[in-house]
Amino acid sequence: MTRTLILPMLMVAACTDKDPEPVVYELTGDELHDPENCIECHPAHVEEWSGSMHAYATEDPVFQAMNARGQRETNGELGDFCVNCHAPMAVREGYTQDGTNLDEIPSHLRGVGCGFCHLVDGVDDDHNAELSLATDEVMRGPYTDPTENTAHASAWSPLQDRTQLESADACGTCHDIITPAGVHLERTYLEWRDSQYSVPEAGLQQTCGNCHMDGRDDVAAEYDGVPLRRVHGHAMPGVDVALTPWPQADEQLAAVQSALDSTVLVQLEVYDAGVGMGVIVFLDNVSAGHGFPSGAAHDRRAWLELVGYDEAGEVIWSSGLVGEDEKLRDYVAEDPQLWWFGDRTYDSAGEEAHMFWEVASVESQPLPAPSRYDPGTEGWVDSHQSRTFTMTGAFPARISARIRIRPVGLDVLEDLVESGDLDPSVVESMPTFTLAASETEWVADSDE
């Protein structure tokens, strides 16, 4: 009896209740990948991104030169290895297979754009851009309560939320590179993962976005009903910079300088070594969430400059005193005390190799990330490093020290120029940064 009464009631309810009308959004499919369609609601974010290295990823002449040379020297076997990270949507949409036809690719699919990052819904591996993208046209972001809008559907995801460790996984898969030969050449994500910053604990946890996407109080979109939130910048400064005319180039250069300035601290301890002045240099990578240098560390040129002066201010001893137009590698043989940081790469014959497709082995000596975790000993390793120098001859009245870095070595660039793949003017555009926090000085008869 009861079942007979309830069943008609359910049937009536099913007939009278109507499903809500589906929401039709203005931006769909390919339109979500075009930053021009994002400007109206997100002008600040698009402006910041437009001056970033993500936007510059395929415009970079060094990328273009290396890709062109790599395709030629491997008879095309390099394929989409480079462009899969530098123009991921162009590869996924079938516009290129090797990045040699960049001029034919729609401008909004060159570089790493809005849609690629905000549609990521899965990390398939920890290297070589192994990401999966959603096809539901829902833009993912860091807010659990996104404001409803007419442009696109929105949802929270830990992969786009810099407060969540998973967001580092999403960044890391493009910033760790394993070459076709199986060499783990770029290791930024691995270095972060083995550092204190990957520990899910208050006061320790720091993701990629925490450092490279500064926060500010603002609206996430210029749209009715959007509340004031904590938003994050999209300039994403690191160490690389635009080497050709590019929007906000001066701002980018300043942001990179600011990011580098606090990275490494230097301390000096001076003593009489009998045969000269002994100087112990203590270095600490205090703020990079990975090694220093990182990324394409085989291309970077980072080193300690240590100089002794007499009372008249003349140089009487030096190590790492490299001129702005001089190659660091030229000093390796003649300056046995030179302290350089990063990677040196070698081919299968043991000869030094500049081009990644030639690399068979890596000699690595970066400054490790703070309190790096050593899986071998299951313990924390202090990032503190030290080295002793002996200044022979007259005792200096003053000693200065500082850390310097070039995003790409002049020797690498000149190699590309000699092969005919790079315009010589690019070499002149490569900056040499000095890390402000690393600049320190010892003066004789001083307790400083």
Secondary structure, 3 states (H helix, E strand, C coil): CHHHHHHHHHHHHHHHCCCCCCCCCCCCHHHHHCHHHCCCCCHHHHHHHHCCCCCCCCCCHHHHHHHHHHHHHCCCCCCCCCHHHHCHHHHHCCCCCCCCCHHHCCHHHCCCCHHHHHCEEEECCCCCCCEEECCCCEEEECCCCCCCCCCCEEEECHHHCCCCCHHHHHHHHHHEEECCCCCEEEEHHHHHHCCHHHCCCCCCCCCHHHHHCCEEEEECCCCCCCCEEEEECCCCCCCCCCCCCCCCHHHHHHHHHHHHHCCEEEEEEEEECCCEEEEEEEEEECCCCCCECCCCCCCCEEEEEEEEECCCCCEEEEECCCCCCCCCCHHHHHCCCCCEEEEEEECCCCCECCCHHHCCEEEEECECCCCEEECCCCEEECCCEEEEEEEECCCCCEEEEEEEEECCCHHHHHHHHHCCCCCHHHHHHCCCEECHHHCEEEECCCCC
